[in-house]
Amino acid sequence: MIALVGSIIVSFILFLNPEAIFEQVENKIKEINDYTCLVDTYERAGKDEMKNIHRYYYKKPGWIKVSILEGDNKGSQALYNPNERKVKGHGGGALKFIKVSLPPENKRVQSPRGFMMNESDFSSNLNFLKRAYRNSQNTSVEDLKDRWKIKIEGIKNPEEFKGFKSIEVLINKSSNLIEEIIYYDPDGSVGKRTILKDIQINVGLKESDFEI
């Protein structure tokens, strides 16, 4: 009975406070040394669109590898080496033998909206959301039984947030991990959507796993 009451109190506190939910996510991220997941993503900047499904690998202190399985640039791979601060990659199919090695600030290795590869991990996404929340006019939390849905609306300076005016994020209550983020442009259209599936944490990835 006491445990049930405690659970209800915690849920009530989190329901009233988006920052408390973000804090739980942050605490969970601190426990993660490495992870892999399947990412279904869509992103648009003007007429430039990108849509694909890729396998994502991360290891502290910032190793990242992406292998595109379906959609745009299928078969291509990219690797971020935090020691060299370089993004290395190759295209799919006939472009497999054409390789690049560029700093993450180079637009050739950025997403359509200008996200850098070293800004794609759990911690970077959370920091982006927290900054947007603190610069928004209204933020609400909806209880979806198994997940929290946080709506960040009226971002005051969208130019500092890749042009987005509002953001929705879905957080799994059990794992305390972000499972979906939808970014909206000022006209209400979707500018970016990221869905994370098959999240596996602390699987024992090694630096040798980050080769392409």
N, C-alpha and C positions, 0 to 999 in steps of 0.2 A: 504493500500500500504506500509506504514511504517513498519507494523507488518510483512508483507511478506518479505521485504528487511532484517529485523532483523533476521527472521528465516533462510534465506539463508546465512547470515553472520555467524550465530551460527553453522549451518551445515558445512560450509566451514572450520571454525576453528577446529571443532571436527574431520573433515575428515583428516586434516593435523596432528593432534596430538593425538595419542593413550592415552597419559596420561590425556588429557582433558576429554576423554570419561570415563576413569577409575575414574576421580574425580567426574564426574556426578553420576556414580554408587555409589561411596562412600558416597556422599551427600544423595542419596536416602536411603542407608542402615541406615544412622543415624536417619532417620525418622521412622524406623521399630522397634517396640517393640516385636512383635511376628509374626510368619507366619507359614503357612503350604503349602505343595506342593506335587505333585506326581513326583517321581524320577525314571527314566528309566536308569539304569546304567550297564555298562560292564567294567570289569577290568581284566587284565592278568599280571601275573608275571611268566615267564617261561611256564611250563605246568599247572600252577595253574590258573584257570579261575573262575570268579564270574559274574553272570548275573542275575539281578532281577529287579522287579518293586516294589517300596515301598512308603508308605506314610511317609512324613517327617514333624516333628513338631519342632519348635524352639521358645524359649522365652528368652529374656534378663534376667540375664546376662550370659546365656550359657546353659540353659536347652535344651536338645535334646531328642526326642523320634523317633524311627524308627519302623514301622510295615511292614514286608515284605508280599506283597500280591500275587506275582507271581514269579516263577523262583526258583533259588537256595535258600534253607533254607526257603521255603514258610511257613508262619505261625509263624515264629520266631519274637521276638521283642527285642529291646535294648533301654536302657535309659541311658543318661549321666546326672549325678547330679553334677553341678558345686561346690556345697558346700562341698560335700564329695570327689570330684574328682575321682569318680568311675563309671565304665560302668557296668550296671546290665542288664542281659538278660536271655532269655530262647529260646530253639529251638522250632521248629514246630512239630505238630503231637505227636508222642509218646515221643518226647524229651521236650515237654512243661513243664514237672515237674522237669527237670534238669536245675537249675539256676546257673549263675555265677555272681560274683561281683569282678571286677578286675580294677586296674588302667589303664588308656587309653594307657599307654606305653607298656602294655603286648601284645605280638603278637597274642594271642588268640582272642583278641577283635579288631584287626586291619584288614584293607583290605589287599588283596594280595600284593599291592605295598607298604604297610606300612603306609597308611593314618590312623590317629587316629580319633575316633568318634568326638572328640571336635575340629577337623580341617575341619568339613564338612559344616559349615554354610556359608552364603553369605560373611561375612566379612573375614573369613579364606580363602575362595576360591579367593577372590579379592586380598588379600595380597600375596598369592602364585603367582597369575598372574602378579602382579606388580613387584615382585622380579625377576620373569623369564624375564619380559620385560626389566628390567634394566641390566640383565645379558645376553642379547641376541645380536646377530650380526645384525639382521635385523627384523624390525617389520613394518607391513603394515596394512592399513585399507581399507576395501571394503564396499561400500554403497550398501546394499541389499534392498533398499526401506524402509522396516519396521524395519530392524535390521542393526546394525553395525557388520561386521565380522573382527576381529582383528587376524592377523597371526603373532605369535611370533616364529621366526626361528633362528636356530643356537645358542641354549642355550650353553653358554661357559663351564659350569661345571655341566653337567647333573646329576652327582652323588649327587649333592645338591638338585636336583629336582626330586627325585624318579626315576632317570634314564631317564627322558624324554628329548628329543632333540628339540622338537618343540611343539607348542600348538596353537589351534584355539579356539576362543571364539566368541559366538554370543550373542549380547546384544540388547534387545528390545529398540527401540528409544523412544517409548511412556512411558514405565514404568521405563526405565533406570535400568533394572534388567537383570542379566545373565540368559540366557535360555538354553545354551548348551556349553559344553567344550569338546574338543577332544584333547587328549594327544598322541603324537607320539614318538615311540622309535627311536633310531639312524638309524635303518634299514628302517624307514618309515612306519612300521606297527603300528596299533592302540593299545596302551597299556591301555588306559582308555577312556571311553566316558560317559558323564553324560548329560542327557536331563531333564530339569525341566518343568513340565506342571502344569496347574491348580494352579498357585501361588496365594495365598490369604494372604494379609498382614493385620496386626493389627486387627485380628479377636477376640481379647480378651481372649487369652489362659491364664489359671491360673496354678499355680504350681501343683494344684491337678489333672490337666490334664496329668501330667507327671508321671504316675504310670503304672506299667505293672503287 
